[in-house]
Amino acid sequence: MKLSRAFTLIEPGPVVLVTTRHAQAINIMTISWTMVLDWTPRFALMTGEWNYSYPALRKSRECVLAIPGAD
C-alpha cells in the first residue's frame, strides 16, 4: 500500500455530511474525521480556512451532521 493511503487503515470512521449556512448560501461538505468529545452531544471535526464551510461554522457555530447509511 502506498504510504499516502496508509492512514485509511487507522481511521475507518464513517463519512459525515456537514451542512452549513452563511448568509443565504447553504453548503454541504463531506468529512471523514470526526470525534465525540464527551457524553453530551458535542462533536469535533477538522476543517480550516481552505474550506467553503469554514466561515459559516466560525460565525454561526452551528451545523447539521448527517451520517449516510452504508447502502
Buried (B, 14 or more C-beta within 10 A) or exposed (E): EEEEEEEEEEEEEEEBBBBBBBEEEEBEBEBBEBEEEEEEEEEEBEBEEEBEBBBBBEEEEEBEEEEEEEE
